[in-house]
């Protein structure tokens, strides 16, 4: 009986330990309610419970650094290539190798330490009444004198614009990107303020003629049932910039495995799960982002309405590396 009791105790301990090990500690700077279904499906498929710690990027990065080797973080997830690269530079991530991720995610959308799982485009939006689309076919067009007093945009210090600046530096060089930024600043309708949705509303209201916006903000307005949003959308036209050259700039949401991840196997499973067809559809249908995996079928009327476009295939690693220089260029140009 004593032997049997010890055997049962050992078995119970093993089960409890196994259950305890089935955990993923996710530090997330994504704040989208639609991600709840994504995480629930992962748990349903794998049995791995997700403990989610949410916050702003800077706060989470500082927390991980302060926690050091004892950090419970398994995965850090956020939006924007420049933010992911900052995390990498301060030592948050560790290298990982997954055959499945390598097969499903194009090479320009991953690095040795972090991987993109969805994309969004930086589009030009214009007022159909006051601006002809022929005037805004490229990012470079936004700096032309013809658009004097017509441009609305958020702060030049925002990562979305810094990533665009990083792309322009790669394609045009530092000097020409600064010349472009000076021309853009000269065309401002007002000082930069607000987020991308504020720029869209300002264009619809006639406060300015054109604006830069991430595509999912526009798609969100397109899917809104509010009369004021529907009216705004009717007044807005959208251009995929630089279709005649390198393609429209895209940014990403991405994730990497934390350097001291206590549940590394679960972290790898999670990153692999993010590349599955079902997870990719959550990003598209739930948050109006594009899948990184080719051939995934989505059902999003706004994305369907926006149509296909040629995307810039610049490496996200190169794009992110240029963001610091982009900030210096924008500062010199007066885009703050």
C-alpha positions in Angstrom: 0.0 0.0 0.0 2.9 2.4 0.8 4.5 1.7 -2.6 1.1 2.3 -4.3 0.7 5.6 -2.4 4.1 6.7 -3.4 3.4 5.8 -7.0 0.1 7.6 -7.0 1.7 10.7 -5.4 4.5 10.7 -8.0 1.9 10.4 -10.8 -0.2 13.2 -9.4 2.9 15.4 -9.1 3.9 14.6 -12.6 0.4 15.5 -13.9 0.4 18.7 -11.9 3.9 19.7 -13.1 2.9 18.9 -16.7 -0.2 21.1 -16.4 1.8 23.9 -14.8 4.3 23.7 -17.7 1.6 24.3 -20.3 1.8 28.0 -20.0 2.9 30.9 -22.2 3.6 34.3 -20.7 2.9 36.8 -23.4 4.0 40.4 -23.1 1.8 42.3 -25.5 1.7 45.8 -26.8 -1.1 44.9 -29.2 -4.4 46.3 -27.8 -7.0 44.8 -30.1 -10.1 43.1 -28.7 -10.2 40.8 -31.8 -7.0 39.1 -30.6 -8.9 37.5 -27.8 -10.4 34.9 -30.2 -6.9 34.3 -31.6 -5.4 33.5 -28.1 -8.4 31.3 -27.2 -8.0 29.2 -30.3 -4.3 28.7 -29.5 -5.2 27.4 -26.1 -7.9 25.2 -27.5 -5.6 23.7 -30.1 -2.5 23.2 -27.8 -3.8 23.1 -24.2 -1.3 25.9 -23.5 -2.8 28.7 -21.3 -1.8 32.2 -22.2 -0.9 34.6 -19.3 -1.1 38.0 -21.0 0.7 41.1 -19.6 -0.4 44.2 -21.6 1.1 47.6 -21.7 2.8 50.2 -23.9 5.9 49.1 -25.7 8.4 51.2 -23.7 6.9 50.1 -20.4 7.0 46.4 -21.3 10.6 46.6 -22.6 11.7 48.4 -19.5 9.9 45.7 -17.4 11.6 42.9 -19.3 15.0 44.5 -18.9 14.5 45.1 -15.2 13.4 41.5 -14.6 16.6 40.3 -16.2 17.3 36.5 -16.2 14.4 35.9 -13.9 11.9 37.5 -16.4 8.8 35.2 -16.9 8.3 36.7 -20.4 8.2 34.0 -23.1 7.1 36.2 -26.1 7.1 39.9 -26.7 4.5 41.0 -29.4 4.0 44.5 -30.8 3.3 46.5 -33.9 5.8 48.3 -36.1 9.2 47.1 -37.4 11.1 49.9 -35.7 9.7 49.0 -32.3 10.6 45.3 -32.8 14.1 46.3 -33.8 14.5 48.5 -30.7 13.5 45.5 -28.6 16.1 43.4 -30.4 18.8 45.9 -29.9 18.3 46.1 -26.2 18.6 42.3 -25.9 15.0 41.3 -25.4 14.9 38.6 -28.0 16.8 35.3 -28.6 17.4 33.6 -32.0 15.0 30.9 -33.0 14.8 28.6 -35.9 11.5 27.1 -37.1 11.2 25.2 -40.4 7.4 25.9 -40.4 7.9 29.7 -40.0 10.6 29.8 -42.6 8.4 27.9 -45.1 5.3 30.1 -44.5 6.7 33.6 -43.9 8.6 35.3 -46.8 12.3 36.0 -46.0 11.9 39.8 -46.2 9.3 39.6 -43.4 11.4 37.9 -40.8 14.8 38.2 -39.1 16.8 35.6 -37.1 15.2 36.9 -33.8 11.7 38.1 -34.7 9.0 37.5 -37.3 6.2 39.5 -38.8 2.8 37.8 -38.8 0.6 40.5 -40.4 1.1 43.6 -42.5 -0.5 47.0 -43.0 0.2 49.5 -45.8 1.1 53.2 -45.5 -1.4 54.7 -48.0 -2.2 58.2 -49.3 -5.7 59.3 -48.8 -7.2 62.3 -50.6 -10.4 64.4 -50.7 -12.3 63.4 -53.9 -13.7 66.9 -54.2 -10.6 69.0 -53.9 -7.7 66.8 -55.0 -7.1 64.9 -58.3 -5.5 61.5 -57.6 -3.0 62.1 -60.4 -1.3 64.6 -58.1 -0.6 61.9 -55.4 0.7 58.8 -57.0 3.9 58.5 -54.9 5.2 59.4 -51.5 7.5 61.9 -53.3 4.5 63.7 -54.7 3.5 64.8 -51.2 6.5 67.2 -51.2 5.7 68.9 -54.5 4.7 72.6 -54.4 1.3 71.8 -56.0 0.2 70.5 -52.6 1.1 73.6 -50.6 -1.1 73.8 -47.5 -2.8 70.5 -48.4 -1.1 67.8 -46.3 -2.2 66.5 -42.9 0.0 64.0 -41.0 0.7 62.8 -37.5 4.0 63.5 -35.8 7.3 62.7 -37.5 8.4 61.0 -34.3 5.7 58.4 -34.6 7.1 54.9 -35.5 4.7 54.6 -38.4 6.3 57.6 -40.1 9.8 56.6 -39.0 9.4 53.3 -40.7 8.3 55.0 -43.9 11.3 57.3 -43.5 13.5 54.3 -43.1 12.2 52.9 -46.4 12.7 56.1 -48.2 16.3 56.3 -47.0 16.9 52.8 -48.4 15.4 53.8 -51.8 16.4 57.4 -52.1 19.3 57.9 -49.8 19.6 60.2 -46.7 20.0 63.5 -48.6 17.0 63.1 -50.9 14.9 61.8 -48.0 15.7 65.0 -46.1 14.8 67.1 -49.1 11.5 65.2 -49.3 10.8 65.8 -45.6 11.5 69.5 -46.0 9.1 69.7 -48.9 6.5 67.7 -46.9 6.7 70.1 -44.0 6.4 73.1 -46.3 3.0 71.6 -47.5 1.5 71.0 -44.1 -2.1 72.3 -43.7 -1.6 72.4 -40.0 0.9 71.3 -37.4 1.0 67.5 -37.0 -1.4 66.2 -34.3 -3.6 63.2 -33.6 -3.5 59.7 -34.9 -4.2 58.3 -38.4 -8.0 58.3 -37.9 -7.8 62.1 -37.1 -6.0 62.6 -40.4 -8.7 60.8 -42.3 -11.4 62.8 -40.7 -9.5 66.0 -41.4 -9.3 65.1 -45.1 -13.0 64.3 -45.2 -13.9 67.6 -43.5 -11.8 69.6 -46.0 -9.3 70.7 -43.4 -6.6 69.3 -45.7 -6.6 67.7 -49.1 -4.3 64.6 -48.5 -3.0 62.6 -45.7 -0.9 59.5 -44.9 -2.6 56.7 -43.0 -2.1 53.1 -42.2 -4.5 51.0 -44.3 -6.3 49.4 -41.3 -7.5 52.7 -40.0 -9.2 53.4 -43.3 -10.6 49.8 -43.4 -12.0 50.3 -39.9 -13.9 53.4 -41.1 -15.1 51.6 -44.2 -16.6 48.9 -42.0 -18.2 51.3 -39.5 -22.0 51.5 -39.4 -21.9 55.1 -38.0 -23.5 57.6 -40.4 -20.7 60.1 -39.9 -18.1 57.5 -40.8 -19.9 56.3 -43.8 -20.2 59.9 -45.0 -16.4 60.4 -44.4 -15.6 57.3 -46.5 -17.7 58.6 -49.4 -15.5 61.7 -49.6 -12.2 59.8 -49.4 -10.1 58.3 -52.2 -7.1 56.1 -51.6 -3.9 55.7 -53.6 -1.4 52.8 -53.3 1.8 54.9 -53.6 4.8 54.1 -55.8 3.1 51.4 -57.9 5.3 52.5 -60.8 8.5 52.1 -58.7 9.3 50.0 -55.6 5.8 49.6 -54.3 3.7 50.7 -51.4 5.5 50.8 -48.0 4.2 48.2 -45.6 4.7 47.8 -41.9 4.1 44.9 -39.7 2.9 43.3 -36.4 5.5 40.9 -35.1 6.8 38.9 -32.2 9.9 37.2 -30.9 10.9 34.8 -28.2 12.2 36.5 -25.0 15.9 36.0 -24.2 15.2 34.2 -20.9 11.9 32.5 -21.9 11.1 29.8 -19.2 8.6 28.2 -21.6 10.6 28.2 -24.9 8.9 25.2 -26.4 5.5 26.9 -25.9 6.9 30.1 -27.3 8.0 28.4 -30.5 4.5 26.7 -30.8 2.9 30.1 -30.4 4.9 31.7 -33.2 4.3 28.8 -35.4 0.6 29.0 -34.6 0.5 32.7 -35.7 1.4 31.5 -39.2 -1.5 29.1 -39.5 -4.3 29.8 -41.9 -6.8 30.3 -39.1 -4.6 32.7 -37.2 -3.8 34.7 -40.3 -7.5 35.0 -41.0 -8.0 36.5 -37.5 -5.6 39.3 -38.3 -7.3 40.0 -41.6 -11.0 39.6 -40.7 -10.7 40.9 -37.1 -8.2 43.8 -37.4 -8.1 44.6 -41.1 -4.5 43.6 -41.5 -3.1 41.5 -44.4 -1.8 38.0 -43.9 1.9 37.4 -44.3 1.3 33.9 -45.6 0.4 33.8 -49.3 -2.8 32.1 -50.4 -4.7 32.5 -47.2 -8.4 33.2 -48.0 -10.0 36.0 -46.0 -13.5 37.5 -45.8 -13.1 41.2 -45.2 -15.3 43.5 -47.3 -13.0 46.5 -46.7 -9.8 44.7 -47.8 -11.7 43.3 -50.8 -12.8 46.8 -51.7 -9.3 48.2 -51.4 -8.1 45.7 -53.9 -4.6 44.4 -54.7 -1.4 46.4 -54.8 2.3 46.0 -55.3 4.0 46.0 -51.9 7.5 47.1 -51.2 9.6 44.0 -50.4 12.3 45.8 -48.6 13.7 43.7 -45.8 12.0 44.6 -42.5 15.4 44.3 -40.8 16.9 46.9 -43.1 13.8 49.1 -42.7 14.0 49.0 -38.9 17.7 49.7 -38.9 17.1 53.0 -40.7 14.5 54.3 -38.3 17.0 56.0 -36.0 18.5 57.9 -39.0 15.0 58.7 -40.2 14.3 60.5 -36.9 17.4 62.6 -37.3 16.4 63.5 -40.9 12.9 64.4 -39.8 14.2 66.5 -36.9 16.5 68.5 -39.2 13.6 69.0 -41.6 11.3 70.3 -38.8 8.9 67.4 -38.9 8.1 67.0 -35.2 
